[in-house]
Amino acid sequence: QVQLVESGGGLVQTGDSLRLSCVASGRTFASIGWFRQAPGKEREFVSTMNWRGAIKLYADSVKGRFVISRDNRDNTVYLQMNRLKPEDTAVYYCGTSQDIPRALGAYNFWGQGTQVTVSS
Protein backbone atom coordinates (compact mmCIF):
# COMPACT_ATOMS: atom_id res chain seq x y z
CA GLN A 1 0.00 0.00 0.00
CA VAL A 2 1.00 3.59 -0.64
CA GLN A 3 -0.52 6.44 1.32
CA LEU A 4 -0.74 9.81 -0.40
CA VAL A 5 -1.93 13.09 1.07
CA GLU A 6 -2.37 16.18 -1.10
CA SER A 7 -2.61 19.76 0.12
CA GLY A 8 -2.17 23.31 -1.10
CA GLY A 9 -5.29 23.87 -3.15
CA GLY A 10 -7.39 27.00 -2.90
CA LEU A 11 -9.22 29.81 -4.64
CA VAL A 12 -7.03 32.14 -6.69
CA GLN A 13 -7.39 34.60 -9.55
CA THR A 14 -6.26 34.27 -13.13
CA GLY A 15 -2.48 34.70 -13.36
CA ASP A 16 -1.82 33.73 -9.74
CA SER A 17 0.35 30.84 -8.55
CA LEU A 18 -0.22 27.89 -6.22
CA ARG A 19 2.00 25.08 -4.99
CA LEU A 20 0.44 21.70 -4.37
CA SER A 21 2.10 19.13 -2.13
CA CYS A 22 1.80 15.36 -2.06
CA VAL A 23 3.29 13.44 0.86
CA ALA A 24 3.95 9.79 0.08
CA SER A 25 4.50 6.89 2.47
CA GLY A 26 4.38 3.10 2.37
CA ARG A 27 5.78 0.80 -0.27
CA THR A 28 8.18 1.92 -2.99
CA PHE A 29 7.06 3.00 -6.47
CA ALA A 30 8.68 4.09 -9.71
CA SER A 31 6.94 7.37 -10.31
CA ILE A 32 4.48 9.82 -8.83
CA GLY A 33 2.18 11.89 -10.96
CA TRP A 34 -0.45 14.60 -10.82
CA PHE A 35 -3.83 14.32 -12.50
CA ARG A 36 -6.84 16.61 -12.36
CA GLN A 37 -10.56 16.20 -12.76
CA ALA A 38 -12.95 19.03 -13.57
CA PRO A 39 -16.71 18.69 -12.99
CA GLY A 40 -18.28 16.47 -15.63
CA LYS A 41 -14.94 15.55 -17.18
CA GLU A 42 -12.57 12.60 -17.12
CA ARG A 43 -9.53 12.63 -14.86
CA GLU A 44 -6.64 13.84 -17.01
CA PHE A 45 -2.87 13.69 -16.87
CA VAL A 46 -1.01 16.82 -15.71
CA SER A 47 2.55 15.80 -14.88
CA THR A 48 4.65 12.91 -13.65
CA MET A 49 8.21 12.25 -12.58
CA ASN A 50 10.26 9.23 -11.69
CA TRP A 51 11.24 9.02 -8.05
CA ARG A 52 14.84 10.01 -8.74
CA GLY A 53 13.61 13.12 -10.51
CA ALA A 54 15.56 12.55 -13.71
CA ILE A 55 12.46 12.15 -15.90
CA LYS A 56 9.65 14.68 -15.87
CA LEU A 57 6.67 14.74 -18.21
CA TYR A 58 3.99 17.39 -18.65
CA ALA A 59 0.68 17.71 -20.45
CA ASP A 60 0.82 20.20 -23.31
CA SER A 61 -1.79 22.34 -21.56
CA VAL A 62 0.50 23.02 -18.58
CA LYS A 63 3.97 22.85 -20.15
CA GLY A 64 5.90 26.01 -19.38
CA ARG A 65 3.55 26.98 -16.52
CA PHE A 66 3.70 24.04 -14.10
CA VAL A 67 6.79 22.47 -12.55
CA ILE A 68 6.95 19.13 -10.75
CA SER A 69 9.66 18.56 -8.16
CA ARG A 70 10.39 16.55 -5.03
CA ASP A 71 12.00 16.95 -1.64
CA ASN A 72 13.93 13.80 -0.74
CA ARG A 73 14.01 14.71 2.93
CA ASP A 74 10.33 14.18 3.55
CA ASN A 75 9.05 12.18 0.56
CA THR A 76 7.07 15.14 -0.73
CA VAL A 77 6.32 15.90 -4.36
CA TYR A 78 5.32 19.39 -5.37
CA LEU A 79 3.41 20.85 -8.30
CA GLN A 80 4.23 24.51 -8.71
CA MET A 81 1.45 26.04 -10.79
CA ASN A 82 2.11 29.46 -12.32
CA ARG A 83 0.04 31.75 -14.54
CA LEU A 84 -3.11 29.89 -13.60
CA LYS A 85 -6.11 30.00 -15.89
CA PRO A 86 -9.82 29.35 -15.23
CA GLU A 87 -9.50 26.11 -17.24
CA ASP A 88 -7.05 24.84 -14.62
CA THR A 89 -9.95 24.64 -12.15
CA ALA A 90 -10.26 21.03 -10.99
CA VAL A 91 -9.63 18.61 -8.16
CA TYR A 92 -5.95 17.69 -8.32
CA TYR A 93 -4.85 14.19 -7.36
CA CYS A 94 -1.45 12.62 -6.95
CA GLY A 95 -0.96 8.97 -7.75
CA THR A 96 1.82 6.40 -7.91
CA SER A 97 2.80 3.94 -10.58
CA GLN A 98 5.39 1.22 -11.15
CA ASP A 99 6.17 2.82 -14.52
CA ILE A 100 6.50 6.45 -15.70
CA PRO A 101 3.26 6.78 -17.59
CA ARG A 102 0.80 9.40 -18.74
CA ALA A 103 -2.04 6.87 -18.69
CA LEU A 104 -4.53 7.02 -15.84
CA GLY A 105 -4.88 3.24 -15.72
CA ALA A 106 -1.22 2.74 -14.87
CA TYR A 107 -1.60 4.47 -11.49
CA ASN A 108 -2.72 2.23 -8.68
CA PHE A 109 -2.71 4.40 -5.55
CA TRP A 110 -4.30 7.82 -5.18
CA GLY A 111 -4.65 10.58 -2.65
CA GLN A 112 -7.95 12.18 -1.69
CA GLY A 113 -7.46 15.22 -3.94
CA THR A 114 -7.23 18.96 -3.36
CA GLN A 115 -9.50 21.55 -4.98
CA VAL A 116 -8.02 24.30 -7.14
CA THR A 117 -10.36 27.05 -8.30
CA VAL A 118 -9.19 29.83 -10.59
CA SER A 119 -11.54 32.76 -10.97
CA SER A 120 -11.55 34.96 -14.06
N, C-alpha and C positions, 0 to 999 in steps of 0.2 A: 504494500500500500504506500501511496505517496499522499501526504497532506499538503494542501496549497491554500494559502490565505492571501487574498488580494485586498488592497486598500489604496486610497489616494484619489478616488473619484470625487466628483463634485459638479457644481453649476458654475460655468464660466461664460465669458463672452467671446464672440468671434475674434480670433487673433491672439487670444490668451494661451498660456501654457499650463500643463498639468504633468505631474510625475506619478505614475502608478507603480505600486510595489507588489511583489508576489514573493512571499516567504515559503520556501519548500522544505519539507522534512520527510523522513521515511526512507524507503528504498532508493537505490540509485536509478538514474535515467540518462538517456543520451542527450536529450534536448528539452528545452522549455519554451513554450510559445505563447503568444497573445492572440486571442480571437475576440471578435465583438459580435453582438447580436442586437440589431435595432428592432423595434416593435413591428411585428408582421413579416420579418425577414429571416432568412437563414443565418446561422452563425457563420461568420466569414473570417478567413485568415487575415491577420494584421502583421505579425512579425514572429520570428523564431530564431533561436541561437543554440548552438551546441554548448554543452556545459563548460567546455574550456574557453568558449568565447571566440574561437577562431573563425567560425562560420556564422554569419548573420544574414537573414533573408527578410525582405519586406514586401508587402503588397504594393502595387504601383500607386494606389491611392494615398499612401502615407509616406512613400519614399521621399527623402529630403526633408521631411517634417518631423518624423518620429525616429527615436533612437533607442535600441534595446541594449541593455548592459547588465552586468551582474557584479555583486559584491561577494567575493569569496569568503569573507570573514563571517557572514551570517546567512549564507545560502539564500540571498535575496536577489531577485531579478527585477529590473526596473524598465519601465517604458516611459521615456521622456517624450511628451507630446507637445509640439510647438505649432504655432500658427493654426490653432484649432478652427474648424469650420462646423457649421450646423450639421452637416452630413456625417460628422464624426460622432454624433450623439448615439449612444448605445450602452448596453451593459458589456463591460470588458471582462474577459475570463482569461486566466492563465491555465495552461495544461502541460502535461509531460508526455513524452513519447520515447520509444526506444530507437527512433530514427531521427532524421532532421527534416521533417516533412512540412508541406503547406496544407496537406489534406486533413480535414477535420477528423476523419475516421481513424487516423493513425495515432491520435492522442487518447490515452486511456485513463488519465486522472485529471480532474478539474477542480478548480476552486469554486467558491460560491458566487463570484462576480462582484464588480463594483460599477456603479452607475456614473456615466459621464454625460453631462448635458451641456451643449454649447448653444447659447442663445444668439440670435442674429441682431 
